[in-house]
């Protein structure tokens, strides 16, 4: 029997580690509803970033932290 607040039984993973074909990499963290909530990312510019995601009914907001960089991004859903 599933435990309350432990996620979607169709996707029980919470952490994903990826190395892509272009030399980048990221670690993705999912919440209990299997939505991405954070990424630790090695980007195309070879810099490391920490992205926090905030989901609402109308949009997805992302806050990116990096060395000398703190950016708030918004994306309509």
Phi, psi and omega in degrees: 000133180293148177270142179298143176065030178247004173116183181271123183298340179287341181209095185272352181291152179236336181230133178234132177248124185229135167242119186268172185288346180261008177094001177271176179201157172203158170244127182249137179244126180254149176272188184288347174261012180062032171265141175294131179245337180201151174227136165254116196232137166261108190272178181300335179271011180064019174261152177264137180227150172245117180253129173252134181246138177234117183265136170232179179293333186251341182203175176237121178254138180235133173247124183249127175247136177205176180296114181074013185222131173216109189233137174253119181246147176233147180217127177292147179268000000 
